[in-house]
Amino acid sequence: MNLADKVLAVNNDLPIRTAAPVHSGKVRSVYWLTEADSKRLIEEKGYNVPKDAPLAIMVISDRISAFDCIWQGEGGMKGVPGKGAALNAISNHWFKLFKDQGLADSHILDIPHPFVWIVQKAKPVMIEAICRQYITGSMWRSYVKGEREFCGIEISEGLTKDSKLTELLQTPSTKGILTDIPGVPAVDDVNITRKNIEDNFEAFNFKSLDDITLYEKLLTQGFDVISTELAKIDQIFVDTKFEFGYVKDKEGNEKLIYMDEVGTPDSSRIWDGEHYRAGNVVENSKEGFRQLLLNHFPDADILLNKSRMTEREALARDNVLPEAVLMNVSKTYLDIAEKITGEKIVLSDNPKAEIIDILREQYQLID
């Protein structure tokens, strides 16, 4: 069996009974279950949700996205072997730790397969909740250009690249394009201040002003939990993006939860501690792949300049990356997942067939 067969690249064509079109994102696809199947599973499995809560099957893929494009490799490799299983395993680990330590629940109700989550429909908070402990990446690029205010927070002069900040910074941005919010441009992923959120909390889907404080607390607590655990394996939690939403429990009480994914190499920068102390940055996250792409193509501006999106999409579509590049990414993801979880990630020979069998036999969601 060749490597390409082990990659789950297409994840929106599973024969799951659905009540709505499959929603396919950059990495995950969401299958909304029928009302009858949702009710049956809630009753059979005893999920802590209202009897009429809408449920979905979320299937991860091995696709790799960077600079808002999906990249591919030689030999028909449409993704990175093991990437999906590694991401889910890491998220599962942190979500469980958050719950065990009394922070907040997640949207995940069940994990039938390493690639699959059964989730409760959540109403998302329209914020990319970003936390930074070090100055690097886009923040450093802006700092070099003279910017000293980030999301309404003033930062000091004299900082050096990749250095630790004096405090953990929360630098939120918009999730999607939000219209008619004073002072917030109607473009995706634009930086916002706490005052922007306070003045328009309902437009960001917050239920109350108090919940802004709660989300900030959960963001800081979540960051600290992951940072502390990573330090035990000599890894540095540099920065990350969390997402939040609202769900109801069995009694109908609304609660703010963590959703999407947390503390993964896709949503975070993770540096090797030993190398950092020696003055080098070694990425154990997707940032390493981004840097490789910036070095691989002669005109890096195409990848960094949003006004050149058409050229960027052509670059991703028309170029296959060497197999060795994708295998290096695979090693990065698998190694950090195994370090974090303490468990071996076993690559399936045919993940799609496994998922279909489990969802048919154990969940009766496939005819």
C-alpha positions as a printed Julia matrix, in Angstrom:
367×3 Matrix{Float64}:
   0.0    0.0    0.0
   1.44   3.4   -0.94
   1.5    6.42   1.36
  -1.2    8.31  -0.53
  -3.72   5.58   0.4
  -3.12   6.16   4.11
  -4.0    9.85   3.79
  -7.61  10.87   4.43
  -7.76  13.8    2.03
 -11.46  13.82   1.12
 -13.71  13.69   4.18
 -17.01  15.12   2.9
 -18.2   12.05   0.96
 -19.0    9.58   3.77
 -22.46   7.94   3.42
 -23.72   9.27   6.78
 -27.46  10.01   7.06
 -27.71  13.79   7.25
 -30.33  16.48   7.63
 -28.38  19.24   5.86
 -25.58  19.61   3.31
 -22.15  18.59   4.57
 -20.13  21.62   5.67
 -16.48  21.23   4.69
 -13.81  23.49   6.17
 -10.08  23.59   5.48
  -9.45  20.49   7.61
 -12.76  19.19   9.07
 -16.13  18.24   7.58
 -19.37  18.46   9.58
 -22.33  16.13   9.01
 -25.56  17.36  10.67
 -27.52  14.33  11.85
 -31.26  13.92  11.35
 -33.5   14.86  14.26
 -34.41  11.18  14.74
 -30.76  10.06  14.85
 -29.79  12.89  17.22
 -32.62  11.98  19.64
 -31.8    8.26  19.44
 -28.1    8.77  20.18
 -28.81  11.16  23.07
 -31.08   8.53  24.62
 -28.85   5.51  23.87
 -25.55   7.1   24.91
 -26.81   9.31  27.76
 -25.16  12.49  26.5
 -25.51  15.48  28.85
 -27.56  17.56  26.4
 -31.25  18.43  25.97
 -33.3   15.63  24.35
 -33.82  17.72  21.21
 -30.24  18.99  20.85
 -28.92  18.88  17.27
 -25.84  16.65  16.96
 -23.2   16.39  14.25
 -20.44  14.05  13.19
 -17.18  15.93  12.73
 -14.59  14.14  10.59
 -11.04  15.45  10.45
  -8.83  15.03   7.39
  -5.09  14.88   6.77
  -5.2   17.94   4.51
  -2.67  20.66   5.28
  -3.61  24.29   5.01
  -1.19  27.21   5.24
  -1.61  30.82   4.12
  -5.31  30.03   3.49
  -4.48  27.4    0.83
  -4.46  23.59   0.77
  -1.08  22.1   -0.25
  -0.27  18.75  -1.89
   2.71  16.51  -2.46
   4.26  14.15  -4.97
   2.75  10.77  -5.73
  -0.84  11.93  -5.29
  -0.36  12.81  -1.61
  -3.22  15.19  -0.86
  -2.28  15.58   2.78
   0.05  14.57   5.59
  -0.02  10.97   6.91
  -1.08  10.9   10.56
  -1.85  14.61  10.79
  -5.6   14.24  11.44
  -5.17  11.55  14.08
  -2.42  13.61  15.78
  -4.54  16.79  15.88
  -7.56  15.0   17.32
  -5.48  13.12  19.9
  -3.88  16.37  21.12
  -7.21  18.24  21.29
  -8.87  15.33  23.08
  -6.05  15.35  25.65
  -6.35  19.07  26.4
 -10.17  19.14  26.4
 -10.19  16.32  28.96
  -7.6   18.12  31.11
  -9.65  21.35  31.0
 -12.74  19.46  32.14
 -10.86  17.52  34.83
  -9.42  20.77  36.21
 -12.83  22.43  36.32
 -12.3   25.0   33.54
 -15.14  24.33  31.06
 -16.59  21.62  28.85
 -16.06  21.27  25.1
 -18.5   20.56  22.25
 -17.31  16.93  22.04
 -19.73  14.28  23.33
 -18.13  11.1   21.99
 -15.04   9.9   20.08
 -15.99   6.86  17.95
 -12.71   6.81  15.97
  -9.4    8.75  16.06
 -10.63  10.84  13.11
 -14.19  11.37  14.39
 -16.0   13.46  17.01
 -19.7   13.46  17.82
 -20.42  17.06  18.78
 -23.27  19.14  20.09
 -24.29  22.1   17.98
 -22.86  25.25  19.56
 -23.53  28.92  18.9
 -20.03  30.23  18.23
 -18.6   33.4   19.73
 -17.41  35.31  16.67
 -13.89  35.83  17.99
 -10.58  34.14  17.28
  -9.3   34.17  20.87
  -5.54  34.57  20.5
  -3.03  34.42  23.37
   0.66  35.32  23.03
   3.51  34.64  25.45
   6.34  35.5   23.01
   6.75  38.12  20.26
   7.11  36.35  16.93
   5.31  35.83  13.63
   2.89  38.5   12.43
   3.19  40.43  15.7
   6.96  40.69  15.29
   6.59  41.74  11.63
   4.25  44.57  12.72
   6.54  45.5   15.63
   9.52  45.87  13.29
   7.43  48.27  11.18
   6.96  50.45  14.25
   3.61  49.26  15.64
   3.45  49.38  19.43
  -0.28  48.96  20.02
  -1.9   45.57  19.51
  -5.64  45.17  20.07
  -5.61  48.27  22.27
  -2.63  47.07  24.35
   0.58  49.15  24.37
   3.78  47.12  24.36
   7.22  48.39  25.24
  10.18  49.43  23.09
  13.35  47.4   22.76
  11.89  43.91  22.35
  13.86  41.34  20.37
  12.53  38.7   17.98
  11.19  35.53  19.65
  11.67  36.98  23.16
   9.26  36.33  26.02
   6.73  39.08  26.68
   6.43  40.56  30.18
   2.85  39.29  30.4
   0.5   36.96  28.54
  -1.24  39.06  25.89
  -4.75  38.46  24.56
  -4.96  39.79  20.98
  -8.4   38.81  19.64
  -9.49  39.06  16.02
 -12.8   38.61  14.23
 -14.02  35.16  13.25
 -15.48  35.6    9.78
 -16.71  38.86   8.28
 -18.81  40.86  10.76
 -20.79  43.78   9.35
 -22.23  46.95  10.92
 -19.95  46.98  13.97
 -18.65  50.52  14.54
 -14.86  50.72  14.35
 -14.49  47.1   13.12
 -13.75  46.7    9.36
 -15.98  44.11   7.65
 -13.1   41.77   6.77
 -12.15  38.36   8.12
  -9.52  38.05  10.82
  -9.16  41.72  11.74
  -7.68  42.68  15.13
 -10.16  44.04  17.7
  -9.91  45.62  21.14
 -11.7   44.69  24.34
 -13.68  47.93  24.0
 -14.86  46.84  20.53
 -16.17  43.64  22.13
 -17.75  45.37  25.15
 -19.51  47.99  23.02
 -20.92  45.35  20.63
 -20.99  42.17  22.73
 -24.24  40.9   21.2
 -22.82  41.25  17.65
 -20.01  38.9   18.74
 -22.68  36.46  20.1
 -21.9   37.04  23.79
 -24.93  36.7   26.08
 -23.7   39.29  28.57
 -20.81  41.6   29.45
 -19.87  39.18  32.25
 -19.26  36.46  29.66
 -16.49  38.58  28.08
 -14.65  38.35  31.41
 -15.42  34.61  31.56
 -14.05  33.95  28.05
 -10.87  35.89  28.92
 -10.5   33.86  32.11
 -11.03  30.54  30.28
  -8.54  31.62  27.62
  -5.86  32.45  30.19
  -6.56  29.36  32.29
  -6.52  27.11  29.23
  -3.26  28.63  28.03
  -1.69  28.19  31.47
  -2.79  24.54  31.76
  -1.26  23.67  28.37
   1.87  25.76  29.0
   2.49  24.02  32.34
   2.02  20.54  30.86
   4.23  21.28  27.84
   7.0   22.56  30.13
   7.11  19.07  31.69
   8.25  17.7   28.31
  10.54  20.72  27.7
   8.3   22.34  25.11
   7.39  26.04  25.07
   3.8   27.16  24.45
   4.43  30.31  22.41
   1.01  31.41  21.23
  -2.35  29.89  20.36
  -5.87  30.41  19.12
  -8.93  29.18  21.01
 -12.57  29.34  19.98
 -15.62  29.49  22.25
 -19.34  28.91  21.92
 -22.56  28.32  23.82
 -24.41  25.03  24.33
 -27.16  23.82  26.67
 -26.87  20.96  29.15
 -29.54  18.33  29.9
 -31.43  20.76  32.17
 -31.43  23.45  29.48
 -28.81  25.65  31.19
 -26.68  27.63  28.77
 -22.92  27.43  29.25
 -19.82  28.83  27.57
 -17.55  26.07  26.28
 -14.29  25.51  24.41
 -14.83  24.42  20.8
 -13.05  23.69  17.53
  -9.56  22.5   18.61
  -7.12  23.52  21.34
  -3.36  23.48  21.78
  -2.62  21.71  18.5
   0.3   22.26  16.11
  -2.26  23.76  13.69
  -3.64  26.36  16.11
  -0.49  27.09  18.14
   3.23  27.65  18.01
   5.19  25.16  20.1
   8.98  25.48  20.42
  11.54  22.97  21.62
  12.87  24.17  25.0
  16.43  22.85  24.71
  16.99  24.48  21.31
  15.42  27.77  22.43
  17.79  28.01  25.4
  20.68  27.5   22.95
  19.43  30.45  20.88
  17.62  28.53  18.13
  13.91  28.24  17.37
  12.82  24.72  16.43
   9.11  24.57  15.61
   7.0   21.62  16.7
   3.99  23.08  14.93
   2.7   24.07  11.51
   4.81  27.24  11.69
   7.75  25.11  10.52
   5.79  24.22   7.36
   4.9   27.89   6.81
   8.57  28.87   7.07
   9.48  26.1    4.64
   6.98  27.43   2.09
   8.33  30.97   2.52
  11.84  29.66   1.8
  10.74  27.24  -0.96
   9.15  29.79  -3.31
  11.22  32.65  -4.74
   8.59  35.35  -4.11
   7.54  35.09  -0.46
   5.34  38.18  -0.82
   2.75  36.06  -2.66
   2.24  34.07   0.56
   2.21  37.09   2.87
   0.28  39.64   0.8
  -3.51  39.14   0.98
  -3.99  41.23  -2.16
  -2.15  38.51  -4.15
  -4.57  35.72  -3.2
  -5.21  34.65  -6.81
  -1.48  34.08  -7.39
  -1.21  32.28  -4.05
  -4.06  29.9   -4.9
  -2.39  29.15  -8.25
   0.89  28.46  -6.43
  -0.77  25.89  -4.16
  -2.78  24.34  -6.99
   0.03  24.07  -9.54
   2.95  22.98  -7.33
   3.43  19.58  -5.75
   5.78  19.57  -2.77
   8.48  16.89  -2.4
   7.28  13.81  -0.51
  10.09  14.35   2.0
   8.58  17.72   2.96
   5.2   16.21   3.83
   6.87  13.31   5.66
   8.86  15.79   7.77
   5.6   17.53   8.66
   4.11  14.11   9.49
   7.02  13.38  11.84
   6.61  16.76  13.57
   2.89  16.18  14.19
   3.22  12.55  15.27
   6.21  13.19  17.54
   4.58  16.09  19.41
   1.26  14.2   19.68
   3.0   11.19  21.19
   4.99  13.38  23.6
   1.84  15.21  24.76
  -0.47  12.21  25.08
   2.13   9.61  26.06
   0.57   7.22  23.54
   1.62   5.91  20.14
  -0.39   7.21  17.18
  -1.16   4.22  14.97
  -1.68   5.03  11.29
  -4.64   3.31   9.71
  -4.25   1.62   6.3
  -7.75   2.75   5.32
  -9.22   5.31   7.74
 -12.35   5.92   5.63
 -13.37   2.25   5.63
 -12.79   2.05   9.41
 -14.96   5.12  10.04
 -17.79   3.76   7.88
 -17.7    0.38   9.68
 -17.82   1.97  13.16
 -20.57   4.47  12.34
 -22.62   1.69  10.74
 -22.12  -1.05  13.33
 -21.92   0.9   16.6
 -23.96   4.04  15.88
 -26.37   2.95  13.1
 -25.76   6.17  11.18
 -25.06   4.54   7.81
 -27.62   2.46   5.9
